[in-house]
Amino acid sequence: MKKLYQLISLFLLFAFIIPINAQLNLDTVKYQKHDNGKQWAFDYPPINYLKEKYDLKTNEEWFEDIRLSALRLPGCTSSFVSEDGLMMTNHHCARGLLERIKKDGEDLIKDGFFAKSMAEERKIPGYYADQLVMIKDVTEEIHNAEKEGTTVNEKAEKKKAKIKELSEKYQKETGLQIQIIPLFNGGKYSLYGYKRYTDIRLVFAPEMQIAYFGGDYDNFTYPRYNLDCTFYRAYENDKPVKSTNFFKFSLSGIEPGEPIFTVGNPGTTNRLKTVAQLEYARDIIYRNNSFLFDSYYYALEDLKKEDPSRAKEFEDLRVQLGNSQKVISTTLKGLKDPYVYAKKVDFQKKLQQAVWNNPTLKEKYGKVWENIESTRNEARKIAPQMASLSFVQNRMFGSKYFAIAKSLLDVAKELQKPEDQKAAQYKAEKLDSTLKALLPEKIDQLLENTKLWINIEYMALNLGWDDPLVKKLSGGKKGKEIAKWLLDNSIFGDRDDIIDLAKEGADAIMKSEDPILYYVKEADKRMPELQKQMQEVTDTEGIYDDMLGQAIVEIYGTELPPDANFTLRLSDGTLKAFEYNGTVAPFFTTFYGLYDRWYSFYKKYPWDLHQRWEKVPADFDLATPFNFVSNNDIVGGNSGSAVINKNAEVVGLAFDGNIDSIIGNYIYIPYNNRMVAVDARAIVYAIEKVYKATRVSNELKNGKME
């Protein structure tokens, strides 16, 4: 009977697998209209598209109002949400600032913040918000400058010079922050002028536990239950900014099929790049980064078991890495997906055929793809060496042993100088104290030894285990044994040994065969030339990228959205469920789901709650919509984007995507790519009912201060 069950199981397995593989005939996979996404630039507003798609009548004034209501923060997006300069963004965009501006005895991450009066609104030093107030097409000026060059290198230099000239000219004339950015891979160039607000003050932030409920586990998932919001206020001349353009809140909700829009600054996409560039990203950039993030992320979990007394510390480090680790590893998985790859190949083939079928375009752009493939092949020769020699400067992943060795090398260079040319701290009488100040008394061996063996395995990934440098550093060992062997054969495990070598003088340091010091000397010697070579490749490819962009514009005009580059975009969508884990995600979650998850995980981290949420007011309506999901096209940088309806009213606040949105850096697949947002109703309701911050909730409802 057991064998019979096994046969039945095998039959069912193959009955399921074979039809799926049969359905995926890669030769029939075709590029679809919105594979390049829906991140519309305000330079080319999609008026006709919105009319055709939603029967929505928009005009230049509609787009201008939206543009001037939106703001760009360092790394994130914000927007004005009242006429008195109130600004909305995500809590995760403000997390580092909360640490910076807390006062003695405060824990703003744990307990949140609310300014009960304007006088209590807390200034954030060194922070700013940019408002896009000017757009100017400078394509002709830059392309004409490129044409003045007779070689690719000359063209690159002419382009740089023209961009610098235009930036300085308009900065001086307007007093605005000027940025010249390529659109359509350089097929177009726009000059953006930003008004910068430099007096930004914190008004309200919830505690992290409700803003990031579920922590790293729930990140990039849905259903979600996050109050991921924060409110600032912009000031000028010590008074709140009077914002003519702002997004007023709507508490009417969203109907299925109703068009909604995100207004924000998506960071980077590479959807219009060539197949050769995609392959390079897959084989070099994401493979390398995925190795580092995955190795360190999972090693930290092991360290929690190795030293349980430091479990929280290591978990905090994992949380810091978690977002990037998910993005990078999932993007790599997407780039390896044959379906995704086939779509990118088909888009390139269609574009190539359109160019090659036109004799004039073929003459100008026919070899662009071949030339870009050539530059990527050159980069493939350089990148593994650069990656392997990078740990001296890599603060996140590089072991401190390399940084200490670099300090020793710098000492040697200083000691080589004549006595009268040495900096005072390196002269004989002060050398001992200088060395002791440079070298840490203690090293976190558990953490740094872990980084050390990961660093060496990363070098082997790029150079191979037989590479002389890898052999010298690994001693033929692998995994954790590398660190033990290396420190047994190096002076850098003992501070006194380092100081003793330094006292022997520059020659002793420079001639030392210590493996860690040898690595640092190799990096110091080889990196400048490698960086120069890579810059030449990058500059050359930049010209070919411009030509590729010009070809795209010749064929498609501006009907395709340009790749994201952390400038303002509008993305359209509707509420859209999706299938996952054998079921279907709902449009909305509610506060009921928050408490179900809290109880289901025994109220344990990261599903624990602050005490103010453990017992909410008796009249709190748990059925209030909390988070929602839609098919708006967003990527990193969109964090903090207002989600608005056709009347430019806030209906939500974008804070994340589902796991299937991550490959959106390279392709937008509407079947399962989803944006996750906080519902406007949840924001106002929670601020009013739980935080009793009626000064803020009333301003959101009225669009102005009382």
C-alpha positions in Angstrom: 0.0 0.0 0.0 2.9 2.4 0.8 4.4 1.8 -2.6 1.0 2.5 -4.2 0.8 5.9 -2.3 4.3 6.7 -3.6 3.3 6.0 -7.2 0.2 8.1 -6.9 2.2 10.9 -5.4 4.8 10.8 -8.2 2.0 10.7 -10.8 0.3 13.8 -9.3 3.7 15.6 -9.1 4.5 15.1 -12.7 0.9 15.7 -13.8 1.3 19.1 -12.2 4.8 20.0 -13.3 4.7 19.0 -16.9 1.7 21.1 -18.0 3.2 24.2 -16.3 6.6 23.8 -18.1 4.7 23.1 -21.3 2.8 26.3 -21.0 6.0 28.3 -20.7 7.3 28.3 -24.2 9.9 31.1 -24.0 9.9 31.6 -27.8 6.3 32.8 -27.5 6.9 35.2 -24.6 6.3 38.8 -25.9 7.0 42.3 -24.6 3.8 43.9 -23.3 2.7 47.5 -23.4 3.4 48.3 -19.8 6.5 46.2 -19.2 8.4 49.5 -18.9 6.0 50.6 -16.2 3.7 53.6 -15.5 6.0 56.1 -13.8 5.1 59.1 -15.9 7.4 62.1 -15.9 5.8 65.6 -15.4 7.8 66.7 -18.4 5.5 64.6 -20.6 2.2 64.4 -18.7 0.1 61.4 -19.9 -3.1 63.4 -20.6 -4.2 61.3 -23.5 -3.4 58.0 -21.8 -5.5 58.9 -18.7 -8.4 59.9 -20.9 -8.3 56.7 -22.8 -7.7 54.5 -19.7 -10.0 56.0 -17.2 -12.1 58.6 -19.2 -10.3 61.1 -17.0 -10.0 64.7 -18.2 -6.8 66.3 -17.0 -4.9 69.3 -18.1 -1.6 71.2 -17.5 -3.1 72.9 -14.5 -4.0 69.6 -12.9 -0.5 68.3 -13.3 1.1 71.6 -12.1 -1.0 71.6 -8.9 0.1 68.0 -8.2 3.7 68.7 -9.0 3.8 71.7 -6.6 2.1 69.8 -3.8 4.8 67.1 -3.9 8.2 67.3 -2.2 11.5 65.4 -2.3 13.3 64.5 0.9 16.8 63.0 1.2 16.1 59.4 0.1 12.3 59.7 0.3 9.2 61.5 -0.8 6.9 63.9 1.0 4.0 66.3 0.2 2.2 69.3 1.6 -1.1 68.2 3.2 -2.3 71.6 4.5 -2.1 75.2 3.6 0.1 75.7 6.6 3.1 73.7 5.5 2.2 70.4 7.1 4.1 67.6 5.4 3.4 63.9 5.2 6.0 61.1 4.8 6.7 57.6 6.1 7.9 56.7 9.6 10.6 54.6 8.1 11.9 57.7 6.3 12.1 59.5 9.6 13.6 56.8 11.8 17.2 58.0 11.7 16.0 61.6 12.4 14.1 60.6 15.5 17.3 59.2 16.9 19.1 62.4 16.0 16.7 64.9 17.6 15.7 63.1 20.8 16.4 64.7 24.1 17.8 63.2 27.3 15.4 60.7 28.7 13.4 60.3 25.5 13.0 57.3 23.3 11.2 58.6 20.2 11.6 55.2 18.4 9.9 53.4 21.2 7.3 56.0 22.3 6.8 58.3 19.3 6.4 62.0 19.3 3.6 64.6 19.2 4.0 68.4 19.4 1.0 69.6 21.3 1.7 73.2 20.1 3.6 74.9 17.3 6.2 75.9 19.9 6.9 72.2 20.5 7.4 71.4 16.9 11.0 70.2 16.9 13.5 71.5 14.4 15.6 68.9 12.5 19.1 70.3 12.0 20.6 69.9 8.5 17.4 68.6 7.0 15.5 69.9 3.9 12.7 69.4 1.5 12.8 70.2 -2.3 9.9 71.4 -4.3 10.1 71.0 -8.1 9.2 74.5 -9.4 10.8 74.6 -12.8 11.3 72.2 -15.7 13.2 73.0 -18.8 14.1 70.8 -21.8 17.9 71.1 -22.4 18.1 68.1 -24.8 19.3 70.1 -27.8 22.1 71.9 -25.9 23.5 68.7 -24.5 23.2 66.6 -27.7 24.8 69.5 -29.7 27.7 69.6 -27.2 28.2 65.8 -27.6 28.4 66.2 -31.4 31.3 68.6 -31.0 33.5 65.7 -29.8 35.2 63.6 -32.5 35.8 60.6 -30.2 33.7 58.9 -27.6 35.9 60.2 -24.8 35.7 63.8 -26.2 31.9 63.5 -26.5 31.7 62.4 -22.9 33.8 65.3 -21.8 31.8 67.8 -23.8 28.6 66.5 -22.3 30.0 66.8 -18.8 31.1 70.3 -19.5 27.8 71.4 -20.9 25.9 70.0 -18.0 28.2 71.8 -15.6 27.8 75.1 -17.5 24.0 74.9 -17.6 23.7 74.0 -14.0 25.9 76.9 -12.9 24.1 79.3 -15.2 20.6 78.5 -14.0 21.7 78.2 -10.4 23.0 81.8 -10.5 20.0 83.1 -12.4 17.3 81.5 -10.4 18.7 80.8 -7.0 17.2 77.3 -7.2 18.8 74.0 -6.6 19.5 72.8 -10.2 19.7 69.2 -11.4 20.1 68.1 -15.0 18.8 64.6 -15.5 18.7 62.2 -18.4 15.4 60.8 -19.5 14.9 57.8 -21.8 18.5 56.7 -21.3 19.7 60.2 -22.4 17.3 60.4 -25.4 16.1 63.6 -23.6 17.6 65.8 -20.9 15.7 68.0 -18.5 16.8 70.8 -16.2 14.9 70.7 -12.9 14.9 73.7 -10.6 14.0 73.0 -6.9 13.0 75.4 -4.2 14.6 74.2 -1.0 13.0 74.5 2.4 15.7 74.2 5.1 13.6 74.7 8.2 11.8 71.4 8.7 10.3 70.5 12.1 8.8 67.3 13.5 5.1 67.5 14.3 4.0 63.8 14.8 5.5 60.3 14.6 4.0 57.1 16.0 6.1 54.6 17.8 8.1 52.2 15.6 6.3 49.1 16.7 3.0 50.2 15.0 4.8 51.8 12.1 6.8 48.7 11.4 4.5 46.1 12.9 5.7 42.6 11.9 9.3 43.9 11.4 11.5 42.3 8.8 9.3 39.2 8.6 6.3 41.2 7.2 8.4 43.6 5.1 7.5 43.3 1.4 4.4 41.3 2.2 0.7 41.8 2.3 -1.8 41.7 4.1 -0.1 44.4 6.3 -1.0 46.4 9.4 1.4 49.3 9.5 0.8 52.9 10.6 3.9 54.0 8.6 3.4 57.7 8.7 5.2 60.8 10.0 4.3 64.5 9.8 6.7 67.5 9.6 6.1 71.2 9.0 8.1 73.4 6.7 8.9 76.9 8.0 10.3 80.1 6.3 11.4 83.1 8.3 10.4 81.2 11.5 6.8 80.9 10.3 4.9 78.0 8.8 5.1 78.0 5.0 1.8 79.1 3.4 1.4 76.4 0.7 -1.0 77.3 -2.1 -0.7 73.8 -3.5 -1.3 70.9 -1.1 -3.2 67.6 -1.0 -6.2 67.8 1.2 -7.3 64.5 2.9 -10.3 62.6 1.8 -12.0 60.3 4.3 -14.5 58.9 1.7 -12.3 55.9 0.8 -11.6 54.3 -2.6 -14.0 52.4 -4.8 -12.9 49.4 -6.8 -12.0 50.5 -10.3 -11.5 54.1 -9.2 -8.2 55.6 -10.5 -5.7 56.5 -7.8 -2.3 58.0 -8.3 1.0 58.0 -6.4 3.0 61.2 -6.6 6.6 60.6 -5.6 10.3 60.2 -6.5 11.0 56.6 -7.5 14.8 56.0 -7.0 16.1 53.9 -9.8 14.8 51.6 -12.5 16.7 50.0 -15.4 13.8 49.0 -17.6 15.1 50.6 -20.8 18.6 49.1 -20.6 19.9 46.5 -23.0 20.0 42.8 -22.5 23.8 43.0 -22.1 23.4 45.5 -19.3 20.7 43.3 -17.6 23.1 40.3 -17.8 25.9 42.3 -16.3 23.7 43.3 -13.4 22.6 39.7 -12.9 26.0 38.1 -13.1 28.1 40.8 -11.4 26.3 43.4 -9.4 23.4 41.5 -7.9 25.3 38.2 -7.6 28.0 40.0 -5.5 25.7 42.1 -3.4 23.4 39.1 -2.8 26.3 37.1 -1.6 27.4 39.8 0.9 23.9 40.6 2.2 22.8 37.0 2.5 26.0 35.8 4.1 26.1 38.5 6.7 22.4 38.4 7.3 22.3 34.7 8.0 25.6 34.7 9.9 24.1 37.2 12.3 21.3 34.7 13.1 24.0 32.2 14.0 25.8 34.7 16.2 22.6 35.2 18.2 22.9 31.5 19.2 26.6 31.7 19.7 26.3 34.6 22.2 22.6 34.8 23.4 23.5 37.8 25.6 24.0 39.8 22.4 20.9 38.5 20.6 19.1 41.8 20.5 22.2 43.6 19.2 22.6 41.1 16.4 18.8 41.2 15.7 19.0 45.0 15.4 21.8 44.6 12.8 19.7 42.1 10.9 16.8 44.6 10.9 19.1 47.2 9.4 20.1 44.8 6.6 16.7 43.1 6.2 15.1 45.5 3.7 18.2 45.6 1.4 18.8 41.9 1.7 15.2 41.1 0.6 15.5 43.5 -2.3 18.8 42.3 -3.6 18.2 38.6 -3.3 14.7 38.8 -4.8 16.0 41.0 -7.6 18.7 38.5 -8.4 16.0 35.7 -8.5 13.9 37.8 -10.8 16.9 38.5 -13.2 17.4 34.7 -13.4 13.8 34.1 -14.2 13.6 32.9 -17.9 10.2 34.6 -18.3 11.5 38.0 -17.3 14.6 37.5 -19.5 12.5 36.5 -22.5 10.4 39.6 -22.2 13.5 41.8 -22.1 15.0 40.0 -25.1 11.7 40.5 -27.1 11.6 44.3 -26.3 15.2 44.7 -27.5 14.5 42.7 -30.7 11.5 44.8 -31.5 13.4 48.0 -31.0 16.4 46.8 -33.0 14.2 45.7 -35.9 12.5 49.1 -35.9 15.9 50.8 -36.1 17.4 48.5 -38.6 14.4 48.7 -40.9 15.0 52.5 -41.2 18.2 53.2 -43.2 18.7 56.6 -41.5 18.2 55.3 -38.0 20.3 52.2 -38.8 23.2 54.4 -39.9 23.0 56.4 -36.6 22.1 53.8 -34.1 22.5 50.3 -35.7 25.5 49.3 -33.6 24.4 50.7 -30.3 23.6 47.3 -28.8 26.9 45.8 -30.0 28.9 48.7 -28.5 27.1 48.5 -25.2 27.8 44.8 -25.1 31.4 45.5 -25.7 31.6 48.0 -22.8 29.9 45.6 -20.5 32.4 42.9 -21.5 35.2 45.3 -20.6 33.5 46.0 -17.3 33.3 42.3 -16.6 37.1 42.1 -16.6 37.6 45.0 -14.2 34.6 44.6 -11.7 35.7 41.3 -10.0 39.1 42.8 -9.2 37.6 46.0 -7.9 35.0 44.1 -5.8 37.7 41.9 -4.3 39.9 44.9 -3.3 37.0 47.0 -1.9 36.9 45.9 1.8 39.4 48.6 3.0 36.7 51.2 2.3 33.5 49.1 2.8 32.2 50.2 6.2 29.2 48.0 6.2 30.8 44.6 5.3 34.5 45.2 5.4 36.2 43.7 8.5 37.9 46.2 10.8 41.1 44.3 10.5 41.5 45.7 7.0 40.7 49.2 8.2 43.4 48.9 10.9 45.9 47.6 8.3 45.1 50.6 6.1 45.8 52.9 9.1 49.2 51.2 9.5 49.9 51.7 5.8 49.1 55.4 6.1 51.5 55.6 9.1 54.2 54.0 6.9 53.7 56.6 4.1 54.0 59.4 6.7 57.1 57.9 8.2 58.7 57.7 4.8 58.8 61.5 4.7 61.7 63.5 5.9 61.4 64.4 9.6 60.8 68.1 8.9 57.9 67.2 6.5 56.1 64.8 8.8 52.8 65.8 10.5 53.5 66.6 14.1 51.7 63.5 15.4 54.1 61.2 13.4 57.3 62.7 14.7 59.4 60.4 16.9 58.4 61.9 20.2 54.6 61.6 19.6 54.6 58.4 17.5 53.8 56.1 20.3 50.7 58.0 21.5 49.6 58.5 17.8 49.7 54.7 17.2 47.7 54.0 20.3 45.1 56.5 19.3 44.8 55.1 15.8 44.4 51.5 16.9 41.4 50.4 18.9 42.1 48.8 22.3 39.5 46.1 21.7 38.0 44.5 18.6 34.6 42.9 18.5 36.1 39.5 17.5 32.8 37.7 17.2 31.5 40.2 14.6 34.8 41.2 12.9 36.0 37.6 12.5 32.6 36.8 10.9 33.0 39.6 8.5 36.6 38.5 7.8 35.7 35.0 6.5 32.8 36.4 4.5 35.2 38.9 2.9 37.6 36.2 1.8 34.9 34.0 0.5 33.6 37.0 -1.5 37.0 37.5 -3.0 37.0 33.8 -4.0 33.6 34.2 -5.6 35.1 36.9 -7.8 38.6 35.7 -8.4 38.4 32.0 -7.7 40.0 29.9 -4.9 43.2 29.5 -6.9 43.9 33.2 -7.2 47.2 34.1 -5.4 45.6 36.8 -3.3 42.8 34.5 -2.2 45.3 31.7 -1.4 47.4 34.1 0.7 44.4 35.2 2.7 42.6 31.9 3.1 45.4 29.5 3.7 43.4 26.9 1.8 40.6 27.1 4.4 36.9 27.8 3.9 34.1 29.3 6.0 34.8 30.2 9.7 38.1 28.4 9.6 39.5 31.1 7.3 39.3 33.8 10.1 41.0 31.5 12.6 43.8 30.6 10.3 44.3 34.2 9.0 44.5 35.7 12.5 46.8 33.0 13.6 49.1 34.0 10.8 48.7 37.8 11.1 49.8 40.5 13.6 46.3 42.1 13.4 44.9 39.9 16.0 47.1 41.6 18.6 47.3 45.4 19.1 50.8 45.2 20.7 52.2 43.3 17.7 50.8 46.0 15.4 52.5 48.8 17.4 55.8 46.8 17.5 55.8 46.6 13.7 55.0 50.3 13.4 57.9 51.2 15.7 60.3 49.3 13.4 59.6 51.9 10.8 58.3 52.4 7.3 60.5 49.9 5.6 59.5 47.1 8.0 55.8 47.9 7.3 56.2 48.1 3.5 58.2 44.9 3.3 56.0 42.9 5.7 54.4 39.8 4.2 51.6 39.8 6.8 48.6 38.6 4.7 46.2 41.3 5.9 48.7 44.1 5.4 49.6 42.6 2.0 45.9 42.8 1.0 45.8 46.5 1.9 49.0 47.2 0.0 47.6 45.5 -3.0 44.4 47.4 -2.8 46.3 50.7 -2.4 48.5 49.9 -5.4 45.9 48.5 -7.8 42.6 50.3 -7.1 43.4 53.7 -8.6 44.2 52.2 -12.0 41.2 49.9 -11.9 38.9 52.9 -11.0 40.4 54.9 -13.8 39.7 52.0 -16.3 36.1 51.6 -15.0 35.4 55.3 -15.3 36.6 55.3 -18.9 34.3 52.3 -19.6 31.4 54.1 -17.8 31.9 57.4 -19.7 32.1 55.6 -23.0 28.9 53.6 -22.3 27.2 56.9 -21.2 27.5 58.1 -24.8 26.1 54.8 -26.1 23.3 55.0 -23.6 22.5 58.5 -24.9 22.3 57.0 -28.4 20.2 54.1 -27.2 17.8 56.7 -25.6 17.7 58.7 -28.8 16.7 55.5 -30.7 14.0 54.8 -28.2 12.6 58.3 -28.6 12.8 58.0 -32.4 10.7 54.9 -32.3 8.3 55.4 -29.4 8.4 59.2 -28.9 7.6 59.9 -25.3 4.7 57.4 -24.9 7.0 55.1 -22.8 7.7 56.4 -19.3 11.4 57.1 -18.8 13.4 55.1 -16.2 13.2 56.4 -12.7 16.1 58.5 -11.3 14.8 59.9 -8.1 12.8 62.7 -9.7 9.1 63.4 -9.6 6.7 60.9 -11.2 3.0 60.1 -11.3 1.8 56.5 -11.4 -1.7 55.5 -12.0 -3.5 52.4 -10.7 -6.6 50.9 -9.0 -7.3 48.7 -6.1 -6.1 45.3 -7.2 -6.2 42.0 -5.3 -3.6 39.3 -6.1 -3.2 35.6 -5.5 -0.7 34.3 -3.0 -0.1 31.2 -0.9 -3.1 29.5 -2.6 -5.5 32.3 -1.7 -6.4 35.9 -2.6 -5.3 39.1 -0.9 -8.1 41.5 0.1 -8.2 45.1 -1.1 -8.1 46.4 2.5 -7.0 45.2 5.9 -8.5 46.5 9.1 -7.5 46.9 12.7 -9.2 43.6 13.4 -6.3 42.0 11.5 -3.7 43.8 13.5 -5.0 42.4 16.7 -5.5 38.9 15.2 -1.8 38.9 14.3 -0.9 40.3 17.7 -2.7 37.5 19.5 -1.6 34.8 17.0 2.1 35.5 17.7 1.6 35.5 21.4 2.2 39.3 21.5 5.9 38.6 20.9 8.4 40.7 18.9 8.1 41.7 16.1 4.3 41.5 16.5 4.2 43.1 19.9 2.5 46.5 20.5 3.1 49.6 22.5 0.9 49.8 25.6 -1.2 52.6 24.0 -2.3 50.0 21.4 -2.8 47.2 23.9 -6.0 48.8 25.1 -7.6 51.2 22.7 -10.7 53.3 23.5 -13.9 51.4 23.9 -15.5 53.2 20.9 -12.5 52.5 18.6 -14.0 51.0 15.4 -11.7 48.0 14.5 -13.4 47.7 11.1 -11.7 50.9 10.0 -9.7 50.2 6.8 -6.0 50.2 7.7 -3.8 49.2 4.7 -4.7 48.6 1.1 -3.1 47.2 -2.0 -3.2 48.5 -5.6 -1.3 48.1 -8.9 0.4 51.5 -8.8 3.9 51.3 -10.1 6.4 52.3 -7.3 10.0 51.5 -6.4 12.4 52.6 -3.6 12.3 56.4 -3.3 8.6 56.4 -3.6 8.4 55.8 0.2 6.3 58.6 1.6 4.4 59.2 -1.7 0.9 60.5 -1.3 -1.8 58.3 -2.9 -4.4 60.7 -4.3 -7.7 60.4 -6.2 -8.7 62.3 -9.3 -9.5 65.4 -7.2 -5.9 65.5 -5.9 -7.1 64.4 -2.4 -5.1 62.1 -0.2 -6.6 58.6 0.1 -3.5 56.9 1.3 0.2 56.9 1.9 2.5 54.5 0.0 5.0 52.7 2.2 5.9 49.4 0.6 5.4 46.9 -2.2 4.7 43.1 -2.1 7.5 40.7 -2.8 6.6 40.5 -6.5 7.2 44.3 -6.9 10.9 44.0 -6.2 11.8 43.0 -9.8 10.2 46.3 -10.8 13.6 47.7 -11.0 13.9 45.9 -14.3 10.4 45.2 -15.5 6.8 46.0 -14.4 4.5 42.9 -14.5 1.0 44.1 -13.5 -0.2 40.6 -12.9 1.3 40.5 -9.4 3.3 43.7 -8.8 1.5 45.6 -6.0 1.9 48.8 -4.0 1.0 48.7 -0.2 -0.3 51.9 1.4 -1.7 53.2 4.7 -5.3 54.2 4.2 -6.0 57.9 4.9 -8.9 57.0 7.1 -6.6 54.9 9.4 -4.1 57.7 9.6 -6.6 60.3 10.8 -8.6 57.9 12.9 -5.5 56.6 14.8 -4.1 60.1 15.4 -7.4 61.2 16.8 -8.5 58.2 18.8 -5.3 56.6 20.0 -2.8 59.4 20.1 -5.3 62.2 21.0 -3.4 64.4 18.7 -6.5 66.3 17.5 -4.4 69.3 16.5 -3.0 67.2 13.7 -6.1 65.2 12.8 -8.2 68.4 12.6 -5.5 70.0 10.4 -5.6 67.0 8.1 -9.4 67.1 7.9 -9.7 70.8 7.3 -6.6 71.4 5.3 -5.4 74.1 7.6 -4.5 74.8 11.2 -7.4 75.8 13.6 
